[in-house]
């Protein structure tokens, strides 16, 4: 499938006139109260809540590229408030009640992001929508039903969820061969680059200095070394998410997992009437190598999923460029689910990385002795989770004992990833098995393929 633009960070920037002009770099050595490494959602939300809580704080954000260069400006635009990590793993160091509290706190991020956007005048195409996970074969439907029951067991409010029959699902979106769907309410669609750009502007207006084009070469207690000078600060926050492995000493902390997207040309109204999707739902499927999609403000469809899942040595992409095979695979998913779109042009393709801890569970923390804090490893749920991270880090830095600082993800220790080539072999084997499992199920297997369980076991997913 031919594509008009490949890379150039993401379609989301093309949608707002292109990549922004960079702010000035760090002009040399300086001191601050707080130095934040990384100007994505995590770093910016942390700066926002710290500055709101204590306007006297001198906060500096240093960014290698520009605010929103990473996942914050490339993601699928799902403000989900979801809890996609293993509750059982958090239970090893916390009570069931604490895990439920964390689940509720994550769900609350949707309202909080919308509240701040409205209060600060951030226009990010935010629209409250449902999330619909469609099943197109029997094993997928079985998993969707199991997920529905699992959420009920974990005290998800019943009025926030619904199982749809094939007929009910088709009335929402006319997915080819749909057998049913699982719906979660109270989520939202966003334009990611608009959100991160707006948040950066708000933070800057509060007096936070954002220095772009400033690569960090290392950091220790009280010091952040960059190619442009040293920032001395008693508090240092590492907010580098999928790019964490590029920091000296953090090569095996979080694995940079690749995800890619394509976006269609705007659909004519007649085609939208044929497809449905009038509720602008966030759309995913119950395949093992799942996809994620949205209907954009101007009537396009974005379709995302895993392409080449991981690059050897934790390397990252070049300005969002992705492989032709990945573009073709995503187009195949789009036209399989929505064959009505087969004649549409694909106008943009891009990719990015998301951070994955060894146990696939997100963490946030702060070491009072060193003054070093961190948050991330969101495993693809960063649009909403980063907001909770920012609020949590603000409380930790200000030494407040709050409901947020007691949540189970705070100050968790996770073992590092294996050295190469073992992590490359593990991740690629996992996704190859997922693809094989999906293929068997599409071919008519009437139950979930055992290959998926083997894949989960390989990397502890």
C-alpha positions in Angstrom: 0.0 0.0 0.0 1.5 3.3 -1.1 1.6 6.1 1.5 1.9 9.8 1.0 4.0 10.6 4.0 6.1 8.2 6.1 7.5 9.5 9.3 8.0 13.3 9.8 7.2 12.5 13.5 3.4 11.8 13.1 0.2 12.8 11.3 -0.8 14.6 14.4 1.8 17.3 13.7 0.8 17.5 10.0 -2.7 18.1 11.2 -1.6 21.3 13.1 0.7 22.8 10.5 3.8 20.8 11.0 6.5 20.2 13.6 6.8 23.2 15.9 9.7 25.6 15.9 12.1 24.6 18.7 12.5 26.6 21.8 16.0 27.7 22.7 18.5 25.2 24.1 20.0 25.4 27.6 22.3 28.3 27.4 24.8 26.9 29.9 25.1 25.9 33.5 22.3 26.9 35.8 20.6 26.0 39.1 16.9 25.2 39.7 14.7 23.7 42.4 13.5 20.9 40.1 15.0 19.6 36.8 12.8 17.4 34.7 14.3 15.2 32.0 11.9 14.9 29.1 9.1 17.2 27.8 6.4 14.7 27.1 3.2 14.2 28.9 4.9 12.9 32.1 7.4 15.7 32.4 4.9 18.4 31.6 2.1 17.2 33.9 4.7 16.9 36.7 5.8 20.5 36.1 2.2 21.7 35.9 1.1 20.2 39.2 4.3 21.2 41.0 4.0 24.8 39.8 0.3 25.0 40.7 1.0 23.7 44.1 4.0 25.9 44.7 4.4 28.8 42.3 7.7 29.8 43.8 9.5 26.7 42.6 12.1 27.2 39.9 11.4 24.3 37.5 13.5 23.5 34.4 12.6 20.9 31.8 15.3 19.7 29.4 14.4 17.9 26.2 16.6 16.3 23.6 14.3 17.2 20.7 11.1 19.3 21.2 8.2 19.0 23.6 6.0 16.1 22.4 8.6 14.5 20.1 8.1 11.1 21.6 5.0 9.0 22.3 3.1 12.1 23.5 2.9 13.4 20.0 2.5 10.0 18.2 0.1 7.9 20.2 -3.4 6.7 19.2 -5.2 9.4 21.0 -6.9 7.1 23.5 -7.6 9.0 26.8 -8.8 5.8 28.3 -8.2 5.8 32.0 -7.7 2.1 31.6 -5.9 -0.4 33.8 -4.1 -2.7 31.3 -1.5 -4.1 33.7 -1.5 -7.3 35.8 -3.5 -6.7 39.0 -2.1 -10.0 40.3 1.5 -8.6 40.1 0.5 -5.5 42.1 -1.1 -7.8 44.6 2.3 -9.2 45.5 3.1 -6.0 47.4 -0.4 -4.5 48.0 -3.9 -5.4 49.1 -6.8 -5.9 46.8 -8.3 -2.7 48.1 -5.2 -0.7 47.1 -5.2 -2.2 43.6 -8.9 -1.2 43.2 -8.0 2.3 44.4 -5.3 2.5 41.7 -7.8 1.3 39.1 -10.3 4.0 40.2 -7.5 6.6 40.2 -6.6 5.7 36.7 -10.2 5.9 35.6 -10.4 9.4 37.2 -7.7 10.7 34.9 -10.2 11.1 32.0 -12.2 13.7 34.0 -9.0 15.4 35.3 -7.4 15.8 31.8 -10.6 17.3 30.5 -10.9 19.6 33.5 -7.4 21.0 33.0 -7.9 21.3 29.3 -11.1 23.3 29.8 -9.6 25.4 32.6 -6.4 26.2 30.7 -8.0 26.7 27.3 -6.3 23.7 25.7 -8.1 22.7 22.5 -7.1 19.1 21.8 -10.2 17.8 20.0 -11.3 16.0 23.2 -14.5 14.1 22.8 -16.1 11.8 25.5 -16.7 8.4 23.8 -17.1 4.7 24.5 -14.4 2.2 23.9 -15.6 -0.8 21.8 -13.6 -4.0 21.5 -14.9 -6.1 18.7 -14.7 -9.9 18.3 -14.7 -11.3 14.8 -14.3 -15.0 15.7 -15.4 -17.3 18.5 -12.1 -17.3 20.5 -12.1 -13.5 20.4 -15.7 -13.4 21.7 -14.8 -15.8 24.5 -12.0 -13.5 25.6 -14.2 -10.4 25.4 -16.7 -12.1 27.7 -14.0 -13.2 30.0 -12.6 -9.6 30.2 -16.1 -8.3 30.9 -16.5 -10.7 33.8 -13.0 -10.0 35.0 -13.7 -6.3 35.3 -16.9 -7.0 37.2 -15.0 -9.2 39.6 -12.6 -6.3 40.1 -15.4 -3.9 41.1 -15.6 -2.0 37.8 -19.1 -0.3 37.9 -21.5 -2.4 35.9 -23.1 0.7 34.4 -19.7 1.5 32.8 -19.7 -1.7 30.7 -21.8 -3.7 28.3 -21.6 -6.8 26.2 -23.1 -6.4 22.7 -24.5 -9.0 20.5 -23.4 -9.2 16.9 -26.4 -7.2 15.8 -25.9 -4.5 18.5 -22.2 -4.2 17.6 -23.0 -3.9 13.9 -25.4 -1.0 14.7 -22.5 0.8 16.3 -19.8 0.1 13.6 -20.3 -2.2 10.7 -17.3 -4.4 11.2 -17.1 -7.3 8.8 -17.9 -10.7 10.5 -18.5 -9.2 13.9 -19.7 -11.7 16.5 -20.1 -9.4 19.4 -18.3 -6.6 21.3 -17.3 -5.4 24.8 -18.0 -1.8 25.6 -16.4 0.4 28.3 -17.9 3.9 28.7 -16.4 7.2 30.1 -13.3 7.4 27.9 -12.3 10.1 25.5 -10.7 10.7 22.1 -7.9 13.3 21.9 -5.6 14.8 19.3 -2.3 13.9 21.0 0.0 16.6 19.5 -2.6 19.3 20.3 -2.7 18.1 23.9 1.0 18.1 24.4 1.6 21.4 22.6 -1.1 23.0 24.6 0.2 21.6 27.9 3.7 22.8 27.1 2.4 26.3 26.4 0.5 26.4 29.7 3.4 25.1 31.7 5.6 27.8 30.1 3.1 30.5 30.9 3.3 29.5 34.6 7.0 30.2 34.6 8.5 26.8 33.8 11.6 27.0 31.5 11.6 24.4 28.7 14.9 24.0 27.0 14.7 22.0 23.8 17.5 20.6 21.6 19.3 19.7 24.9 20.4 16.1 25.1 21.0 14.7 28.6 24.3 12.7 28.8 23.8 11.6 32.4 22.5 12.5 35.8 23.2 11.8 39.4 22.0 13.2 42.8 21.6 16.9 42.3 23.1 17.1 38.8 21.8 16.7 35.3 24.6 16.8 32.7 23.7 17.8 29.2 25.6 18.7 26.0 24.7 22.3 26.7 25.7 22.6 30.3 24.9 21.3 33.8 21.6 21.8 35.7 22.1 21.6 39.5 18.9 20.8 41.3 18.0 19.0 44.5 15.1 17.3 42.7 15.6 15.4 39.4 12.7 13.7 37.6 13.3 11.1 34.9 10.3 11.4 32.5 11.8 9.7 29.4 9.3 6.8 29.0 10.1 4.9 25.7 13.5 6.7 25.4 14.8 5.7 28.9 17.1 3.0 27.4 19.1 5.7 25.8 20.3 7.1 29.1 23.6 5.8 30.4 23.0 3.2 33.1 19.3 2.7 32.1 19.8 0.5 29.0 17.8 -2.4 30.5 15.3 -0.5 32.7 12.4 -0.2 30.2 12.2 -1.8 26.8 11.3 0.5 24.0 8.4 -1.4 22.3 7.4 -0.1 18.8 3.9 0.7 17.8 2.9 2.1 14.4 -0.1 3.8 12.8 -1.6 4.8 9.5 -4.3 7.4 8.7 -6.6 7.5 5.8 -7.7 10.4 3.7 -11.0 12.1 5.0 -13.9 9.8 4.3 -16.9 11.1 2.3 -20.2 11.3 4.2 -21.7 8.6 2.1 -19.0 6.2 3.2 -19.5 7.2 6.9 -23.2 6.4 6.5 -22.2 3.0 5.2 -19.7 2.3 8.1 -21.7 3.9 10.9 -19.3 4.8 13.8 -21.5 7.8 14.6 -20.5 7.6 18.3 -16.8 8.2 17.4 -16.0 5.2 19.7 -12.4 4.2 20.3 -12.1 1.0 18.4 -10.0 -2.1 19.1 -10.2 -5.8 18.6 -9.8 -8.9 20.8 -7.0 -10.4 18.7 -3.8 -11.3 20.5 -1.8 -8.8 18.3 -4.5 -6.2 18.9 -5.2 -3.0 17.0 -6.4 0.4 18.1 -8.2 3.0 16.0 -10.1 6.3 16.2 -12.4 8.4 14.0 -10.6 11.8 13.9 -12.1 15.3 14.1 -12.0 15.8 10.4 -13.4 12.4 9.5 -10.3 10.2 9.0 -9.6 6.8 10.4 -6.3 6.1 12.2 -5.4 2.4 12.7 -2.5 1.4 14.9 -0.8 -1.8 16.0 2.5 -3.5 16.4 4.8 -3.6 13.4 8.4 -4.6 14.1 7.9 -4.8 17.8 11.4 -4.2 19.0 14.7 -3.1 17.4 17.9 -4.8 18.5 19.8 -3.0 21.2 16.8 -0.9 22.2 17.3 1.3 19.1 14.5 3.7 18.2 13.1 5.0 14.9 14.3 8.0 12.9 11.7 10.7 13.2 8.8 8.2 13.1 9.6 6.4 9.9 8.2 2.9 9.8 8.7 -0.1 7.5 6.6 -0.8 4.4 5.7 -4.2 5.7 4.2 -2.6 8.8 2.1 -0.2 6.7 0.9 -3.1 4.6 0.0 -5.1 7.7 -2.0 -2.2 9.3 -3.8 -1.6 6.0 -4.7 -5.3 5.9 -6.2 -5.0 9.4 -8.2 -1.9 8.4 -9.6 -3.5 5.3 -10.3 -6.8 7.1 -12.4 -5.0 9.8 -13.8 -2.4 7.5 -13.7 -3.6 3.8 -15.7 -0.5 2.9 -12.4 1.4 3.2 -10.3 -0.6 0.7 -10.3 2.2 -1.9 -9.2 4.9 0.5 -5.7 6.5 0.2 -3.4 6.1 3.2 -2.0 9.6 3.7 0.4 9.2 6.5 2.2 6.4 8.4 4.5 6.7 11.4 5.7 4.9 14.5 7.0 5.5 18.0 8.1 3.7 21.1 6.5 3.0 24.5 8.2 2.0 27.7 7.8 -1.6 29.0 9.1 -2.7 32.4 10.2 -6.3 32.8 7.0 -7.2 34.5 4.9 -5.2 32.1 3.5 -3.0 35.0 3.9 0.7 35.2 5.8 2.4 38.1 6.2 5.9 39.6 8.5 6.8 42.5 10.7 9.2 44.3 13.9 8.5 46.3 14.0 11.1 49.1 17.7 10.4 49.8 18.8 11.2 46.3 16.0 13.5 45.2 15.6 11.5 42.0 12.1 10.6 40.8 10.6 8.8 37.9 7.4 7.6 36.2 6.6 5.7 33.1 6.6 2.2 31.7 3.0 2.8 30.8 2.9 -0.1 28.3 0.7 1.9 25.9 -1.6 3.6 28.4 0.4 6.8 28.7 -2.1 9.5 27.6 -4.1 9.0 30.8 -1.5 7.4 33.1 1.0 10.2 32.6 -1.5 12.6 34.2 -1.8 10.5 37.4 2.0 10.2 37.3 2.3 14.0 37.3 0.0 14.4 40.2 1.7 11.6 42.1 5.2 12.9 41.5 4.2 16.3 42.6 2.9 14.9 45.9 6.0 12.8 46.4 8.4 15.7 45.7 6.5 18.0 48.0 6.5 15.3 50.7 2.8 15.0 50.9 1.2 11.9 52.3 -1.9 11.5 50.1 -4.1 8.8 48.6 -2.0 9.0 45.4 1.4 8.4 47.2 0.0 5.2 48.7 -1.0 3.6 45.5 0.6 0.2 44.6 2.6 1.5 41.7 4.6 3.9 43.8 8.2 3.0 44.5 7.9 -0.5 43.0 11.2 -2.2 42.2 11.3 -4.2 39.0 14.2 -6.3 37.8 15.9 -5.2 34.5 15.5 -6.8 31.1 17.9 -9.4 30.0 20.9 -8.4 27.9 20.9 -8.8 24.2 20.3 -10.9 22.3 17.9 -12.5 24.8 15.5 -9.6 25.0 15.3 -9.3 21.2 14.7 -13.0 20.9 12.1 -13.0 23.6 10.0 -10.1 22.3 10.1 -11.2 18.7 9.3 -14.7 19.6 6.3 -13.5 21.7 4.8 -11.5 18.9 5.5 -14.2 16.3 3.5 -16.6 18.5 0.7 -14.0 18.9 0.5 -13.7 15.1 0.4 -17.5 14.7 -2.3 -17.8 17.4 -4.4 -15.2 15.6 -3.9 -17.0 12.3 -5.1 -20.2 13.8 -8.2 -18.6 15.3 -9.0 -16.8 12.1 -8.7 -20.1 10.3 -11.5 -21.6 12.4 -10.0 -22.7 15.8 -12.9 -22.7 18.2 -11.0 -21.8 21.4 -8.1 -19.5 22.3 -4.9 -20.8 20.8 -2.4 -22.3 23.4 0.3 -20.5 21.5 -0.8 -17.2 23.1 -0.2 -18.6 26.6 3.3 -19.7 25.5 3.9 -16.2 24.2 2.9 -14.7 27.5 5.2 -17.1 29.4 8.2 -16.2 27.3 8.4 -12.6 28.5 6.1 -12.6 31.5 3.5 -10.5 29.8 
